[in-house]
Every structure is written in structure tokens, then in C-alpha cells.
Amino acid sequence: MHINKYGFDFSRRAFIDKTASGVGGAGVLTSLWPQICRSADASEAYPEELLDIESYTKGRVKVGDTIDKDSVFLVQDLLDPITFQQVLQDGRTFEIQASEHDIEKAFPPYFLDATIRNQGQATFGEDGNVYTKSGAPWIGGLPFPEPKTGNEAIANITLSWGRHDKGIYPIPAQTVNPEGEVQYEYDWVWAEQQCSGLVHPSASGPYLKGYEDLLRLQSIWFTHTQDVKGHAFLSKWKYNQKDIPGLWGYLPNLKRVRRFPSNQRFEAYMPGMNLYLSDAWASGDPMLTWGNFRIIHRGPFLGSSHSQWHPDRDNWKPDLVGGKQNKSYFKVGKSLIPEVIVFEGEPIGYPKAPVSKRRIYMDARNMGAGMSITYDRKGEMWKGLEGGGGQLKTDKHAIVASDGRPEWSWNWAISHDVQKNNVTRFHHGKTCRGGWESALDPEENIVRAYMTKQALRRLGI
């Protein structure tokens, strides 16, 4: 008979104490980040029942099990309320995966290098922005790998969305209505260029020359369907997180680039979609235009933090499951994450926002936001944005960085408007219509190619 040294109540009390006190970083048995730096393994920071789903559930749930409406109550305490509702009421299922504690599989390699190299150098300035202790803009990697406050937590995801210096993501998307029918279908390309916090060895320093006052440039252009093809948009983020990003768009019917209102962040990208600018990466607005961030919970969670890439499937698309026609959600795997940090914030810079708060579930090991829930002005749940990602490596396939180490990226996302019961699901494809291909840290100058007003016109042709 095997007896655990630490029981469930021990972990539960530890998380309650840490949440209530508002102090202390991640980890239960020891501080998480020093342990990661020593061994690149998170397991020694947690007791056994938080490392394996079978131990946690006392044998009632095992790796390889499928969670459905009949078994979801066994893991209800490990799920956010929207995922629980999808399984219980809409026939969604997911598979239990083995937990993965190798931290090198949870980051892009150069971003992890920078996080280790630059740890302890981040601080908040008097203006609320993140700087090095010498007063320079942030230099790369997670600024706060052991967040103790909600402000530190949101900074970890806002300052670098994709955790690469630059990336091009072809994205096929569909919106499914409550009857399970595909109501809208779009393909678009999402491109990002970090202007501060550069980490790739090819960069000449942490800042993009000529753009030192910016945090990032981001563009999106639509390639399908025919009625939206050619629409292209460009967003410029100032480093100062009190400034709302400038937004420009090319509209094919007008054949010109126009500037959009800077606070137009809570409207759908295109008709029928559940996605707003504010939703991106669970941190689509500058963090100082939101406020009152606070950590409200720490504890174990079921999330899709690894083994989400499917290179053997058509265009890397996950299978579908759930809904009235069994195609409303992606069929994915979830594993036991020993600790998530759940925190909330409010849109203080947007008095007319239809949102009262956003709640984010962040993996304490890599600060990845696996789920965010947006609440309407009445405080009711409105939308859930769930994502899965991981290392781009399987037994037969791999995408590697310039030094040969396996790459990492997001793989899929589900945006569910629970009030209308519309689901917009999209994935990081190998390609999308229009001939665009996925690229992480490509050699080309993507600013000149895709992130100028002239580029918007070219993309709109």
C-alpha cells in the first residue's frame, strides 16, 4: 500500500493560505522558479497528488479516460465554469493526458533563455509600466516569473503575446450557432512583431531599431470568404501601457486606408465572430487601461498546456466534438496542472465597455493563459476564451528554432458566447486560403511587408 506523504487537504490549505495572504510565489513544497532554474522540472515544487490525475482523484480518473457528461463531476473542481457547462449541457468531451513537468516543453526556447537570464531585473516604474532596475524598457522573457500580485500576472502575458520576436499565424475559423450549424467561416492571417523585449539571437539588442517607443506592431488580414477578403488592419502599441493602440484598416469597398477610433476594442473583427481586439491572448488591451487586478485563487486545474499540435491531421486541425451536430468544439486533451493563478481585472479606461471584468486562469509554471472569462456589465458570465498550445514536436514531426531546439506555439482556441451559445473556434494552421504559411521568427522583414499603411493596401488587393 502506497501512502502519500502529503494529502489533498495539505495542498488545499497551502493554496488557500497563499491566496488569502497575498504573498508568496508559486509552488507548494518549495518556490517554483528557483526549482525550475535548477532542474528545468517543476515536479519537486508540488506534492504527489498535484502531479498525477490518478493520485489526485484517488483512482477515479486515469490517463486516457474520456471526460463526458457522466464523468465530469469527478473533475468539476478542476475546471472553469464554462468548460464544465460545455461538457455537461452541450456534449463536449475531452481526453485526460499525462501531466508534463519538463519546463523546456512549456516555452519557446529563446524566450525561456531570456526569462532565466533576466530574472530579478523587472520592476514597476512610478507610471505603472515595467522597466529594468536601471530604468530601461523591459529586455525580454517573463518579467515576473513568480508573480505575487495581479499586476505582475497581467504583465507576464501583455508584454509578449506569442513569446517570439515575430510570428505569422494562418488561421482558419468557423462560428457555430446553437443548432450546431456552421454559420460563418473566415480565414485570416495574424502577424506580430515585438519592438521591445527581443530575445532571438539574430536581434541586435532588446529593442527594434527605429521603433524604440513601441511595444509591438500587429496586423491582421482576411483571405476568405470573398465578402471579407482584402480587409486588413494594423495596430501600433506604444510601450506606455496607458496609451490605447492606434488602429488603421484597409477597406476594399472604399479602396483606402482609414484610421479607426482608438477605443473601438469591444466589437467583433467580422460579422458573426465572438472575437474582439480586447480578447487577444486574454490581454488584448494595454494593461494600464485596465486595473484593479487581484489574485483570487490558486490551485490545481485541467488545462491544454502540451501535446496540442497535430501535424498528421489536415492543416493541423483538431477533431471536432460536441454541440447538436457534434462539431461545435475542438476535441482536445487536458492534463492536471499542479497550480494555476486565477486573477481578475476591470476595464477602467473604457467607460462604455460592455464588460465589467475579466477572469484569467494562468499556468503558474509558464504564465500561460489557458482560459479567460469575460463578464458583462451586470456581472454575468458572457464569453470564455480557451486556448491550447505546446511544443511543436511529436514522435515523427518537429518544427525547430534556429539552434535546433523544438519550437513552441499556441495551437487552437475556442471563444464561446455562453449567453447566445455561439462558438467561434479557430486554430493555428500550417496554411490558410490565400497561400499563407505559418512562420515563427522568420528571416523576412515583416514590418516592411505587412505592418505599414502601404502594406495594408498591398494585402487588400
NUDOPA-777914 format. One record per residue (C-alpha): residue number from 1; residue in three letters; y negated, x negated, z. Coordinates in steps of 0.2 Angstrom, whole numbers, padded with zeros to 4 digits. Layout:
BEGIN
BAZA, num, residuo, north, east, up
BAZA, NUM, ALA, Y, X, Z
...
END
This chain:
BEGIN
BAZA, num, residuo, north, east, up
BAZA, 1, MET, 0000, 0000, 0000
BAZA, 2, HIS, -0017, -0007, -0005
BAZA, 3, ILE, -0031, -0004, 0007
BAZA, 4, ASN, -0049, -0006, 0001
BAZA, 5, LYS, -0060, -0017, 0012
BAZA, 6, TYR, -0075, -0005, 0009
BAZA, 7, GLY, -0074, 0013, 0007
BAZA, 8, PHE, -0084, 0026, -0003
BAZA, 9, ASP, -0094, 0030, 0012
BAZA, 10, PHE, -0099, 0012, 0014
BAZA, 11, SER, -0106, 0011, -0004
BAZA, 12, ARG, -0114, 0029, -0002
BAZA, 13, ARG, -0123, 0024, 0014
BAZA, 14, ALA, -0129, 0007, 0006
BAZA, 15, PHE, -0137, 0016, -0009
BAZA, 16, ILE, -0145, 0029, 0002
BAZA, 17, ASP, -0152, 0016, 0014
BAZA, 18, LYS, -0159, 0006, -0001
BAZA, 19, THR, -0167, 0021, -0009
BAZA, 20, ALA, -0174, 0028, 0007
BAZA, 21, SER, -0182, 0011, 0012
BAZA, 22, GLY, -0189, 0007, -0005
BAZA, 23, VAL, -0185, -0011, -0003
BAZA, 24, GLY, -0171, -0022, -0010
BAZA, 25, GLY, -0165, -0026, -0027
BAZA, 26, ALA, -0148, -0021, -0035
BAZA, 27, GLY, -0131, -0025, -0028
BAZA, 28, VAL, -0122, -0019, -0013
BAZA, 29, LEU, -0112, -0034, -0006
BAZA, 30, THR, -0124, -0047, -0012
BAZA, 31, SER, -0140, -0047, -0023
BAZA, 32, LEU, -0135, -0044, -0040
BAZA, 33, TRP, -0146, -0055, -0051
BAZA, 34, PRO, -0143, -0072, -0042
BAZA, 35, GLN, -0124, -0067, -0044
BAZA, 36, ILE, -0126, -0064, -0062
BAZA, 37, CYS, -0135, -0081, -0064
BAZA, 38, ARG, -0121, -0090, -0055
BAZA, 39, SER, -0106, -0082, -0065
BAZA, 40, ALA, -0113, -0070, -0078
BAZA, 41, ASP, -0102, -0057, -0069
BAZA, 42, ALA, -0108, -0043, -0060
BAZA, 43, SER, -0092, -0038, -0051
BAZA, 44, GLU, -0094, -0049, -0035
BAZA, 45, ALA, -0110, -0039, -0030
BAZA, 46, TYR, -0100, -0022, -0028
BAZA, 47, PRO, -0085, -0016, -0018
BAZA, 48, GLU, -0069, -0012, -0027
BAZA, 49, GLU, -0072, 0007, -0028
BAZA, 50, LEU, -0088, 0004, -0039
BAZA, 51, LEU, -0079, -0007, -0051
BAZA, 52, ASP, -0065, 0004, -0057
BAZA, 53, ILE, -0064, 0023, -0060
BAZA, 54, GLU, -0047, 0025, -0054
BAZA, 55, SER, -0051, 0017, -0037
BAZA, 56, TYR, -0067, 0027, -0036
BAZA, 57, THR, -0058, 0044, -0039
BAZA, 58, LYS, -0043, 0039, -0029
BAZA, 59, GLY, -0032, 0040, -0044
BAZA, 60, ARG, -0038, 0057, -0051
BAZA, 61, VAL, -0046, 0049, -0066
BAZA, 62, LYS, -0040, 0034, -0076
BAZA, 63, VAL, -0045, 0024, -0090
BAZA, 64, GLY, -0040, 0033, -0106
BAZA, 65, ASP, -0042, 0050, -0099
BAZA, 66, THR, -0052, 0063, -0109
BAZA, 67, ILE, -0065, 0072, -0098
BAZA, 68, ASP, -0067, 0090, -0103
BAZA, 69, LYS, -0072, 0107, -0095
BAZA, 70, ASP, -0057, 0107, -0085
BAZA, 71, SER, -0058, 0090, -0078
BAZA, 72, VAL, -0077, 0087, -0077
BAZA, 73, PHE, -0079, 0092, -0059
BAZA, 74, LEU, -0069, 0077, -0055
BAZA, 75, VAL, -0083, 0066, -0061
BAZA, 76, GLN, -0098, 0078, -0058
BAZA, 77, ASP, -0106, 0066, -0045
BAZA, 78, LEU, -0106, 0053, -0059
BAZA, 79, LEU, -0115, 0062, -0072
BAZA, 80, ASP, -0133, 0068, -0075
BAZA, 81, PRO, -0135, 0087, -0076
BAZA, 82, ILE, -0137, 0089, -0094
BAZA, 83, THR, -0121, 0079, -0099
BAZA, 84, PHE, -0112, 0089, -0086
BAZA, 85, GLN, -0119, 0105, -0094
BAZA, 86, GLN, -0114, 0100, -0111
BAZA, 87, VAL, -0096, 0097, -0106
BAZA, 88, LEU, -0094, 0112, -0095
BAZA, 89, GLN, -0103, 0125, -0106
BAZA, 90, ASP, -0103, 0118, -0124
BAZA, 91, GLY, -0085, 0110, -0126
BAZA, 92, ARG, -0091, 0092, -0126
BAZA, 93, THR, -0078, 0079, -0122
BAZA, 94, PHE, -0079, 0060, -0119
BAZA, 95, GLU, -0066, 0047, -0115
BAZA, 96, ILE, -0065, 0036, -0100
BAZA, 97, GLN, -0067, 0017, -0104
BAZA, 98, ALA, -0063, 0002, -0093
BAZA, 99, SER, -0078, -0005, -0084
BAZA, 100, GLU, -0085, -0021, -0091
BAZA, 101, HIS, -0094, -0033, -0080
BAZA, 102, ASP, -0097, -0048, -0091
BAZA, 103, ILE, -0116, -0048, -0092
BAZA, 104, GLU, -0116, -0058, -0108
BAZA, 105, LYS, -0110, -0042, -0116
BAZA, 106, ALA, -0124, -0032, -0110
BAZA, 107, PHE, -0139, -0041, -0118
BAZA, 108, PRO, -0144, -0049, -0135
BAZA, 109, PRO, -0141, -0067, -0132
BAZA, 110, TYR, -0159, -0074, -0133
BAZA, 111, PHE, -0166, -0060, -0123
BAZA, 112, LEU, -0153, -0064, -0109
BAZA, 113, ASP, -0158, -0083, -0110
BAZA, 114, ALA, -0176, -0079, -0108
BAZA, 115, THR, -0173, -0067, -0093
BAZA, 116, ILE, -0164, -0081, -0084
BAZA, 117, ARG, -0177, -0094, -0090
BAZA, 118, ASN, -0192, -0084, -0085
BAZA, 119, GLN, -0186, -0075, -0069
BAZA, 120, GLY, -0198, -0075, -0055
BAZA, 121, GLN, -0214, -0078, -0066
BAZA, 122, ALA, -0219, -0060, -0068
BAZA, 123, THR, -0232, -0051, -0058
BAZA, 124, PHE, -0244, -0036, -0060
BAZA, 125, GLY, -0262, -0040, -0063
BAZA, 126, GLU, -0277, -0031, -0055
BAZA, 127, ASP, -0277, -0020, -0071
BAZA, 128, GLY, -0259, -0015, -0069
BAZA, 129, ASN, -0252, -0025, -0083
BAZA, 130, VAL, -0238, -0038, -0082
BAZA, 131, TYR, -0243, -0056, -0083
BAZA, 132, THR, -0236, -0073, -0078
BAZA, 133, LYS, -0241, -0080, -0062
BAZA, 134, SER, -0253, -0091, -0072
BAZA, 135, GLY, -0262, -0075, -0079
BAZA, 136, ALA, -0254, -0075, -0097
BAZA, 137, PRO, -0246, -0060, -0105
BAZA, 138, TRP, -0228, -0059, -0102
BAZA, 139, ILE, -0217, -0073, -0111
BAZA, 140, GLY, -0201, -0064, -0114
BAZA, 141, GLY, -0185, -0057, -0106
BAZA, 142, LEU, -0184, -0044, -0092
BAZA, 143, PRO, -0200, -0047, -0081
BAZA, 144, PHE, -0192, -0039, -0066
BAZA, 145, PRO, -0173, -0041, -0067
BAZA, 146, GLU, -0172, -0035, -0049
BAZA, 147, PRO, -0184, -0020, -0048
BAZA, 148, LYS, -0190, -0014, -0031
BAZA, 149, THR, -0202, -0001, -0037
BAZA, 150, GLY, -0203, 0012, -0051
BAZA, 151, ASN, -0217, 0002, -0059
BAZA, 152, GLU, -0206, -0013, -0061
BAZA, 153, ALA, -0192, -0002, -0068
BAZA, 154, ILE, -0203, 0005, -0082
BAZA, 155, ALA, -0210, -0012, -0086
BAZA, 156, ASN, -0192, -0018, -0090
BAZA, 157, ILE, -0190, -0006, -0104
BAZA, 158, THR, -0208, -0004, -0110
BAZA, 159, LEU, -0212, -0022, -0114
BAZA, 160, SER, -0197, -0024, -0126
BAZA, 161, TRP, -0189, -0009, -0133
BAZA, 162, GLY, -0175, -0016, -0144
BAZA, 163, ARG, -0174, -0033, -0135
BAZA, 164, HIS, -0176, -0043, -0151
BAZA, 165, ASP, -0191, -0051, -0158
BAZA, 166, LYS, -0189, -0039, -0173
BAZA, 167, GLY, -0177, -0027, -0180
BAZA, 168, ILE, -0174, -0015, -0194
BAZA, 169, TYR, -0163, 0001, -0190
BAZA, 170, PRO, -0157, 0013, -0204
BAZA, 171, ILE, -0155, 0029, -0195
BAZA, 172, PRO, -0146, 0045, -0202
BAZA, 173, ALA, -0149, 0060, -0191
BAZA, 174, GLN, -0145, 0078, -0190
BAZA, 175, THR, -0151, 0093, -0180
BAZA, 176, VAL, -0138, 0106, -0175
BAZA, 177, ASN, -0143, 0123, -0170
BAZA, 178, PRO, -0135, 0134, -0156
BAZA, 179, GLU, -0122, 0141, -0168
BAZA, 180, GLY, -0116, 0123, -0172
BAZA, 181, GLU, -0123, 0123, -0189
BAZA, 182, VAL, -0132, 0108, -0196
BAZA, 183, GLN, -0150, 0115, -0199
BAZA, 184, TYR, -0160, 0099, -0203
BAZA, 185, GLU, -0154, 0082, -0210
BAZA, 186, TYR, -0165, 0066, -0211
BAZA, 187, ASP, -0163, 0048, -0214
BAZA, 188, TRP, -0176, 0036, -0209
BAZA, 189, VAL, -0179, 0018, -0205
BAZA, 190, TRP, -0186, 0012, -0189
BAZA, 191, ALA, -0194, -0006, -0188
BAZA, 192, GLU, -0200, -0016, -0173
BAZA, 193, GLN, -0210, -0032, -0171
BAZA, 194, GLN, -0213, -0039, -0154
BAZA, 195, CYS, -0230, -0048, -0153
BAZA, 196, SER, -0228, -0054, -0136
BAZA, 197, GLY, -0213, -0060, -0126
BAZA, 198, LEU, -0205, -0068, -0142
BAZA, 199, VAL, -0188, -0075, -0137
BAZA, 200, HIS, -0179, -0081, -0154
BAZA, 201, PRO, -0178, -0100, -0156
BAZA, 202, SER, -0187, -0098, -0173
BAZA, 203, ALA, -0203, -0092, -0164
BAZA, 204, SER, -0217, -0105, -0162
BAZA, 205, GLY, -0220, -0098, -0145
BAZA, 206, PRO, -0220, -0082, -0135
BAZA, 207, TYR, -0234, -0074, -0145
BAZA, 208, LEU, -0235, -0069, -0163
BAZA, 209, LYS, -0249, -0079, -0171
BAZA, 210, GLY, -0264, -0068, -0176
BAZA, 211, TYR, -0258, -0053, -0165
BAZA, 212, GLU, -0260, -0060, -0148
BAZA, 213, ASP, -0269, -0045, -0142
BAZA, 214, LEU, -0254, -0033, -0146
BAZA, 215, LEU, -0238, -0029, -0138
BAZA, 216, ARG, -0229, -0023, -0153
BAZA, 217, LEU, -0230, -0016, -0171
BAZA, 218, GLN, -0218, -0002, -0175
BAZA, 219, SER, -0216, 0008, -0191
BAZA, 220, ILE, -0205, 0022, -0197
BAZA, 221, TRP, -0202, 0028, -0215
BAZA, 222, PHE, -0192, 0043, -0221
BAZA, 223, THR, -0180, 0041, -0235
BAZA, 224, HIS, -0171, 0058, -0235
BAZA, 225, THR, -0172, 0073, -0238
BAZA, 226, GLN, -0183, 0075, -0253
BAZA, 227, ASP, -0196, 0085, -0245
BAZA, 228, VAL, -0200, 0072, -0232
BAZA, 229, LYS, -0195, 0056, -0242
BAZA, 230, GLY, -0210, 0044, -0243
BAZA, 231, HIS, -0218, 0049, -0226
BAZA, 232, ALA, -0222, 0033, -0217
BAZA, 233, PHE, -0230, 0029, -0201
BAZA, 234, LEU, -0237, 0014, -0192
BAZA, 235, SER, -0240, 0012, -0173
BAZA, 236, LYS, -0250, -0003, -0166
BAZA, 237, TRP, -0248, -0006, -0147
BAZA, 238, LYS, -0261, -0015, -0138
BAZA, 239, TYR, -0255, -0027, -0124
BAZA, 240, ASN, -0266, -0017, -0112
BAZA, 241, GLN, -0255, -0003, -0107
BAZA, 242, LYS, -0270, 0009, -0103
BAZA, 243, ASP, -0273, 0010, -0122
BAZA, 244, ILE, -0265, 0023, -0132
BAZA, 245, PRO, -0257, 0015, -0148
BAZA, 246, GLY, -0266, 0018, -0164
BAZA, 247, LEU, -0256, 0028, -0177
BAZA, 248, TRP, -0258, 0028, -0196
BAZA, 249, GLY, -0247, 0038, -0208
BAZA, 250, TYR, -0245, 0039, -0227
BAZA, 251, LEU, -0243, 0057, -0233
BAZA, 252, PRO, -0235, 0058, -0251
BAZA, 253, ASN, -0244, 0075, -0254
BAZA, 254, LEU, -0261, 0068, -0251
BAZA, 255, LYS, -0256, 0050, -0258
BAZA, 256, ARG, -0267, 0042, -0245
BAZA, 257, VAL, -0266, 0034, -0228
BAZA, 258, ARG, -0274, 0043, -0214
BAZA, 259, ARG, -0277, 0040, -0195
BAZA, 260, PHE, -0269, 0052, -0183
BAZA, 261, PRO, -0276, 0057, -0166
BAZA, 262, SER, -0271, 0044, -0154
BAZA, 263, ASN, -0264, 0056, -0141
BAZA, 264, GLN, -0253, 0066, -0153
BAZA, 265, ARG, -0237, 0060, -0144
BAZA, 266, PHE, -0228, 0076, -0140
BAZA, 267, GLU, -0225, 0083, -0157
BAZA, 268, ALA, -0209, 0081, -0167
BAZA, 269, TYR, -0208, 0067, -0180
BAZA, 270, MET, -0202, 0080, -0193
BAZA, 271, PRO, -0199, 0099, -0193
BAZA, 272, GLY, -0183, 0104, -0183
BAZA, 273, MET, -0182, 0087, -0174
BAZA, 274, ASN, -0181, 0085, -0155
BAZA, 275, LEU, -0189, 0068, -0155
BAZA, 276, TYR, -0207, 0064, -0151
BAZA, 277, LEU, -0216, 0047, -0151
BAZA, 278, SER, -0216, 0049, -0132
BAZA, 279, ASP, -0197, 0049, -0132
BAZA, 280, ALA, -0194, 0032, -0140
BAZA, 281, TRP, -0182, 0021, -0130
BAZA, 282, ALA, -0186, 0033, -0115
BAZA, 283, SER, -0203, 0024, -0114
BAZA, 284, GLY, -0212, 0029, -0130
BAZA, 285, ASP, -0230, 0028, -0122
BAZA, 286, PRO, -0239, 0014, -0114
BAZA, 287, MET, -0233, 0013, -0096
BAZA, 288, LEU, -0251, 0014, -0088
BAZA, 289, THR, -0254, 0031, -0097
BAZA, 290, TRP, -0240, 0037, -0086
BAZA, 291, GLY, -0240, 0035, -0067
BAZA, 292, ASN, -0233, 0040, -0050
BAZA, 293, PHE, -0217, 0030, -0054
BAZA, 294, ARG, -0205, 0031, -0040
BAZA, 295, ILE, -0186, 0027, -0037
BAZA, 296, ILE, -0177, 0042, -0031
BAZA, 297, HIS, -0159, 0037, -0031
BAZA, 298, ARG, -0147, 0023, -0033
BAZA, 299, GLY, -0128, 0025, -0035
BAZA, 300, PRO, -0113, 0024, -0047
BAZA, 301, PHE, -0114, 0033, -0064
BAZA, 302, LEU, -0104, 0036, -0080
BAZA, 303, GLY, -0113, 0028, -0095
BAZA, 304, SER, -0110, 0022, -0113
BAZA, 305, SER, -0115, 0004, -0109
BAZA, 306, HIS, -0102, -0006, -0120
BAZA, 307, SER, -0089, -0004, -0134
BAZA, 308, GLN, -0100, 0009, -0143
BAZA, 309, TRP, -0100, 0000, -0160
BAZA, 310, HIS, -0088, 0007, -0173
BAZA, 311, PRO, -0088, -0005, -0188
BAZA, 312, ASP, -0072, 0003, -0195
BAZA, 313, ARG, -0080, 0020, -0197
BAZA, 314, ASP, -0090, 0026, -0211
BAZA, 315, ASN, -0108, 0019, -0209
BAZA, 316, TRP, -0104, 0015, -0191
BAZA, 317, LYS, -0105, 0034, -0187
BAZA, 318, PRO, -0096, 0040, -0171
BAZA, 319, ASP, -0084, 0055, -0172
BAZA, 320, LEU, -0091, 0072, -0168
BAZA, 321, VAL, -0086, 0084, -0155
BAZA, 322, GLY, -0092, 0100, -0145
BAZA, 323, GLY, -0103, 0115, -0149
BAZA, 324, LYS, -0097, 0130, -0158
BAZA, 325, GLN, -0091, 0121, -0174
BAZA, 326, ASN, -0086, 0105, -0165
BAZA, 327, LYS, -0100, 0094, -0172
BAZA, 328, SER, -0114, 0095, -0160
BAZA, 329, TYR, -0112, 0079, -0151
BAZA, 330, PHE, -0105, 0062, -0154
BAZA, 331, LYS, -0088, 0058, -0147
BAZA, 332, VAL, -0091, 0043, -0136
BAZA, 333, GLY, -0083, 0033, -0122
BAZA, 334, LYS, -0091, 0031, -0104
BAZA, 335, SER, -0086, 0019, -0091
BAZA, 336, LEU, -0090, 0018, -0072
BAZA, 337, ILE, -0107, 0009, -0070
BAZA, 338, PRO, -0107, 0002, -0052
BAZA, 339, GLU, -0126, 0006, -0050
BAZA, 340, VAL, -0140, 0015, -0059
BAZA, 341, ILE, -0158, 0016, -0053
BAZA, 342, VAL, -0165, 0033, -0056
BAZA, 343, PHE, -0183, 0034, -0056
BAZA, 344, GLU, -0197, 0046, -0062
BAZA, 345, GLY, -0214, 0046, -0069
BAZA, 346, GLU, -0228, 0058, -0074
BAZA, 347, PRO, -0239, 0058, -0089
BAZA, 348, ILE, -0256, 0055, -0080
BAZA, 349, GLY, -0265, 0050, -0096
BAZA, 350, TYR, -0261, 0066, -0106
BAZA, 351, PRO, -0269, 0081, -0098
BAZA, 352, LYS, -0262, 0093, -0111
BAZA, 353, ALA, -0245, 0086, -0112
BAZA, 354, PRO, -0231, 0099, -0111
BAZA, 355, VAL, -0222, 0088, -0099
BAZA, 356, SER, -0223, 0087, -0080
BAZA, 357, LYS, -0211, 0072, -0078
BAZA, 358, ARG, -0198, 0061, -0085
BAZA, 359, ARG, -0182, 0055, -0075
BAZA, 360, ILE, -0174, 0039, -0081
BAZA, 361, TYR, -0156, 0033, -0077
BAZA, 362, MET, -0156, 0014, -0079
BAZA, 363, ASP, -0141, 0002, -0078
BAZA, 364, ALA, -0145, -0010, -0063
BAZA, 365, ARG, -0136, -0024, -0072
BAZA, 366, ASN, -0146, -0025, -0088
BAZA, 367, MET, -0160, -0012, -0085
BAZA, 368, GLY, -0154, -0002, -0100
BAZA, 369, ALA, -0160, 0016, -0100
BAZA, 370, GLY, -0144, 0026, -0104
BAZA, 371, MET, -0151, 0043, -0101
BAZA, 372, SER, -0169, 0051, -0098
BAZA, 373, ILE, -0173, 0069, -0094
BAZA, 374, THR, -0190, 0077, -0098
BAZA, 375, TYR, -0196, 0092, -0088
BAZA, 376, ASP, -0208, 0105, -0094
BAZA, 377, ARG, -0224, 0109, -0086
BAZA, 378, LYS, -0215, 0122, -0074
BAZA, 379, GLY, -0204, 0108, -0068
BAZA, 380, GLU, -0188, 0115, -0078
BAZA, 381, MET, -0176, 0103, -0087
BAZA, 382, TRP, -0182, 0103, -0106
BAZA, 383, LYS, -0174, 0088, -0115
BAZA, 384, GLY, -0161, 0075, -0112
BAZA, 385, LEU, -0161, 0059, -0122
BAZA, 386, GLU, -0144, 0050, -0120
BAZA, 387, GLY, -0140, 0033, -0128
BAZA, 388, GLY, -0126, 0021, -0130
BAZA, 389, GLY, -0125, 0003, -0135
BAZA, 390, GLY, -0117, -0014, -0133
BAZA, 391, GLN, -0111, -0030, -0140
BAZA, 392, LEU, -0108, -0029, -0159
BAZA, 393, LYS, -0091, -0037, -0158
BAZA, 394, THR, -0073, -0029, -0160
BAZA, 395, ASP, -0056, -0037, -0162
BAZA, 396, LYS, -0059, -0038, -0181
BAZA, 397, HIS, -0078, -0037, -0184
BAZA, 398, ALA, -0093, -0046, -0177
BAZA, 399, ILE, -0112, -0047, -0180
BAZA, 400, VAL, -0118, -0064, -0173
BAZA, 401, ALA, -0135, -0072, -0169
BAZA, 402, SER, -0141, -0087, -0177
BAZA, 403, ASP, -0132, -0098, -0165
BAZA, 404, GLY, -0115, -0089, -0167
BAZA, 405, ARG, -0115, -0078, -0151
BAZA, 406, PRO, -0111, -0060, -0153
BAZA, 407, GLU, -0127, -0049, -0155
BAZA, 408, TRP, -0131, -0033, -0145
BAZA, 409, SER, -0140, -0017, -0150
BAZA, 410, TRP, -0141, 0002, -0147
BAZA, 411, ASN, -0128, 0012, -0157
BAZA, 412, TRP, -0131, 0030, -0155
BAZA, 413, ALA, -0142, 0043, -0147
BAZA, 414, ILE, -0142, 0062, -0143
BAZA, 415, SER, -0158, 0072, -0140
BAZA, 416, HIS, -0154, 0089, -0133
BAZA, 417, ASP, -0167, 0103, -0131
BAZA, 418, VAL, -0157, 0112, -0117
BAZA, 419, GLN, -0170, 0127, -0117
BAZA, 420, LYS, -0167, 0130, -0136
BAZA, 421, ASN, -0150, 0122, -0136
BAZA, 422, ASN, -0154, 0112, -0152
BAZA, 423, VAL, -0146, 0095, -0153
BAZA, 424, THR, -0153, 0081, -0163
BAZA, 425, ARG, -0141, 0067, -0165
BAZA, 426, PHE, -0143, 0050, -0174
BAZA, 427, HIS, -0135, 0033, -0175
BAZA, 428, HIS, -0139, 0015, -0179
BAZA, 429, GLY, -0131, 0015, -0196
BAZA, 430, LYS, -0126, 0000, -0207
BAZA, 431, THR, -0137, 0008, -0220
BAZA, 432, CYS, -0146, 0024, -0224
BAZA, 433, ARG, -0151, 0033, -0240
BAZA, 434, GLY, -0164, 0023, -0249
BAZA, 435, GLY, -0154, 0007, -0249
BAZA, 436, TRP, -0160, 0000, -0232
BAZA, 437, GLU, -0148, -0011, -0222
BAZA, 438, SER, -0148, -0015, -0203
BAZA, 439, ALA, -0155, -0032, -0198
BAZA, 440, LEU, -0158, -0040, -0181
BAZA, 441, ASP, -0171, -0054, -0181
BAZA, 442, PRO, -0171, -0055, -0200
BAZA, 443, GLU, -0180, -0070, -0208
BAZA, 444, GLU, -0192, -0060, -0218
BAZA, 445, ASN, -0210, -0056, -0213
BAZA, 446, ILE, -0208, -0038, -0208
BAZA, 447, VAL, -0226, -0037, -0203
BAZA, 448, ARG, -0232, -0040, -0221
BAZA, 449, ALA, -0218, -0030, -0228
BAZA, 450, TYR, -0218, -0014, -0218
BAZA, 451, MET, -0232, -0014, -0205
BAZA, 452, THR, -0249, -0014, -0214
BAZA, 453, LYS, -0258, 0001, -0222
BAZA, 454, GLN, -0254, -0007, -0239
BAZA, 455, ALA, -0236, -0007, -0234
BAZA, 456, LEU, -0236, 0011, -0229
BAZA, 457, ARG, -0242, 0015, -0247
BAZA, 458, ARG, -0228, 0005, -0255
BAZA, 459, LEU, -0215, 0013, -0243
BAZA, 460, GLY, -0221, 0030, -0248
BAZA, 461, ILE, -0218, 0028, -0267
END
